[in-house]
Amino acid sequence: MAAYDLYDFKGASIFEAKSKIEERLKFSFEKRDSSYQGGIYYRFGENESECLTLKSNIDPFDGESVEQMFSDYPVLLYVDMTLRSEEIKSLLGTEFNLLRHQLFE
């Protein structure tokens, strides 16, 4: 069963979060720019398999939080289609807080 997880980062900087994730999960994000995603964001993985997206929690069109339920968190990490949810959670450590965990078949 694939999991879709959402984490916040307890620091305020997307660059600090990026560095910690890359160090702990042993990969490098690809820097991307999209007005739909709120400007600069970071991605690792493919659309049809495990994919991680790190971005700011600001909607560029209205200035509101992308994730309204988690508006207090400025930096979000989406972990989509993962089969190793518990492993990733453990590797990320206490600076990342699991906000949402959903399972899909």
C-alpha contacts under 8 A as a table, 3 or more apart, distances in Angstrom:
res1	aa1	res2	aa2	distance
1	M	83	L	6.69
1	M	103	L	6.33
1	M	104	F	5.78
1	M	105	E	4.90
2	A	80	D	7.95
2	A	81	M	4.94
2	A	82	T	5.25
2	A	83	L	5.16
2	A	103	L	5.75
2	A	104	F	5.40
2	A	105	E	6.22
3	A	79	V	7.89
3	A	80	D	6.48
3	A	81	M	5.39
3	A	82	T	5.20
3	A	83	L	6.37
3	A	85	S	6.44
3	A	101	H	6.76
3	A	102	Q	5.53
3	A	103	L	4.47
3	A	104	F	6.23
4	Y	78	Y	7.40
4	Y	79	V	5.74
4	Y	80	D	4.47
4	Y	81	M	5.70
4	Y	82	T	6.72
4	Y	100	R	7.91
4	Y	101	H	5.91
4	Y	102	Q	5.15
4	Y	103	L	6.38
4	Y	104	F	7.84
5	D	78	Y	5.93
5	D	79	V	5.04
5	D	80	D	6.38
5	D	85	S	7.47
5	D	98	L	7.14
5	D	99	L	7.55
5	D	100	R	5.50
5	D	101	H	4.57
5	D	102	Q	6.36
6	L	76	L	6.96
6	L	77	L	5.74
6	L	78	Y	4.71
6	L	79	V	6.26
6	L	98	L	6.01
6	L	99	L	5.49
6	L	100	R	5.08
6	L	101	H	6.68
7	Y	76	L	5.70
7	Y	77	L	5.00
7	Y	78	Y	6.50
7	Y	96	F	6.03
7	Y	97	N	5.26
7	Y	98	L	4.50
7	Y	99	L	5.30
7	Y	100	R	7.15
8	D	73	Y	6.12
8	D	74	P	7.75
8	D	75	V	5.85
8	D	76	L	4.69
8	D	77	L	6.19
8	D	96	F	5.59
8	D	97	N	5.34
8	D	98	L	6.77
8	D	99	L	6.82
9	F	12	A	7.28
9	F	17	A	6.48
9	F	73	Y	7.38
9	F	74	P	7.90
9	F	75	V	5.76
9	F	76	L	6.48
9	F	77	L	7.66
9	F	95	E	5.98
9	F	96	F	4.72
9	F	97	N	6.59
10	K	73	Y	7.83
10	K	95	E	5.44
10	K	96	F	6.22
10	K	97	N	7.49
11	G	16	E	7.44
11	G	17	A	7.30
11	G	95	E	7.56
12	A	16	E	7.99
12	A	74	P	6.36
12	A	75	V	6.75
13	S	16	E	5.23
13	S	17	A	6.39
13	S	75	V	7.18
14	I	17	A	5.04
14	I	18	K	6.06
14	I	54	L	7.55
14	I	55	K	6.96
14	I	56	S	6.96
14	I	75	V	5.95
15	F	18	K	5.00
15	F	19	S	6.24
16	E	19	S	5.22
16	E	20	K	6.32
17	A	20	K	5.22
17	A	21	I	6.11
17	A	75	V	7.89
18	K	21	I	5.26
18	K	22	E	6.11
18	K	29	F	7.54
18	K	42	Y	7.78
18	K	54	L	7.30
19	S	22	E	5.31
19	S	23	E	6.15
20	K	23	E	5.16
20	K	24	R	6.08
20	K	92	L	7.91
21	I	24	R	5.21
21	I	25	L	5.80
21	I	26	K	7.86
21	I	92	L	6.61
22	E	25	L	5.38
22	E	26	K	5.36
22	E	27	F	5.09
22	E	28	S	5.50
22	E	29	F	7.06
23	E	26	K	5.33
23	E	27	F	7.23
24	R	91	L	5.92
24	R	92	L	6.28
25	L	88	I	7.48
25	L	91	L	6.69
25	L	92	L	7.52
28	S	44	F	7.16
29	F	42	Y	5.59
29	F	43	R	5.26
29	F	44	F	5.01
30	E	42	Y	5.49
30	E	43	R	5.23
30	E	44	F	6.11
31	K	40	I	7.03
31	K	41	Y	6.12
31	K	42	Y	4.72
31	K	43	R	6.66
32	R	40	I	5.70
32	R	41	Y	5.41
32	R	42	Y	5.81
32	R	43	R	7.25
33	D	37	Q	7.57
33	D	39	G	5.08
33	D	40	I	4.42
33	D	41	Y	6.14
34	S	37	Q	5.21
34	S	38	G	6.31
34	S	39	G	4.94
34	S	40	I	6.57
34	S	41	Y	7.70
35	S	38	G	4.98
35	S	39	G	5.00
35	S	60	P	6.79
36	Y	39	G	7.36
36	Y	60	P	7.36
37	Q	40	I	7.54
37	Q	41	Y	6.97
37	Q	55	K	7.40
37	Q	59	D	7.55
37	Q	60	P	7.72
38	G	41	Y	7.57
38	G	55	K	7.73
38	G	56	S	7.02
38	G	58	I	6.43
38	G	59	D	5.84
38	G	60	P	4.91
39	G	60	P	7.63
40	I	55	K	7.42
41	Y	53	T	7.31
41	Y	54	L	5.89
41	Y	55	K	4.79
41	Y	56	S	7.37
42	Y	53	T	5.68
42	Y	54	L	5.05
42	Y	55	K	6.53
43	R	51	C	7.21
43	R	52	L	5.59
43	R	53	T	4.49
43	R	54	L	6.37
44	F	51	C	5.64
44	F	52	L	5.14
44	F	53	T	6.60
45	G	49	S	6.91
45	G	50	E	5.87
45	G	51	C	4.27
45	G	52	L	6.38
46	E	49	S	5.43
46	E	50	E	6.54
46	E	51	C	5.66
47	N	50	E	7.47
47	N	51	C	6.58
49	S	80	D	7.94
49	S	81	M	5.94
49	S	82	T	7.48
50	E	79	V	7.24
50	E	80	D	5.67
50	E	81	M	4.73
50	E	82	T	4.89
50	E	83	L	7.75
51	C	78	Y	7.95
51	C	79	V	5.93
51	C	80	D	5.19
51	C	81	M	6.65
51	C	82	T	7.45
52	L	77	L	6.90
52	L	78	Y	5.51
52	L	79	V	4.57
52	L	80	D	6.25
53	T	77	L	5.67
53	T	78	Y	5.06
53	T	79	V	6.68
54	L	75	V	7.33
54	L	76	L	5.81
54	L	77	L	4.50
54	L	78	Y	6.41
55	K	75	V	5.92
55	K	76	L	5.57
55	K	77	L	6.63
56	S	74	P	5.69
56	S	75	V	4.65
56	S	76	L	6.13
57	N	65	S	5.25
57	N	66	V	5.25
57	N	67	E	6.59
57	N	71	S	7.28
57	N	73	Y	6.88
57	N	74	P	5.06
57	N	75	V	5.65
57	N	76	L	6.22
58	I	63	G	5.82
58	I	64	E	5.70
58	I	65	S	4.59
58	I	66	V	5.45
58	I	74	P	7.42
59	D	62	D	5.86
59	D	63	G	5.11
59	D	64	E	5.38
59	D	65	S	5.70
59	D	66	V	5.19
60	P	63	G	5.47
60	P	64	E	7.85
64	E	68	Q	7.72
65	S	68	Q	5.31
65	S	70	F	7.67
65	S	71	S	5.30
66	V	71	S	7.73
67	E	70	F	5.39
67	E	71	S	6.18
68	Q	71	S	5.13
70	F	73	Y	5.81
71	S	74	P	7.30
73	Y	76	L	7.12
79	V	82	T	6.66
82	T	85	S	6.00
84	R	87	E	5.29
84	R	88	I	6.22
85	S	88	I	5.30
85	S	89	K	6.17
86	E	89	K	5.05
86	E	90	S	6.16
87	E	90	S	5.15
87	E	91	L	6.17
88	I	91	L	5.06
88	I	92	L	6.05
89	K	92	L	5.33
89	K	93	G	6.61
89	K	98	L	7.55
90	S	93	G	5.51
92	L	95	E	7.18
92	L	96	F	6.13
93	G	96	F	6.13
94	T	97	N	6.69
98	L	101	H	7.31
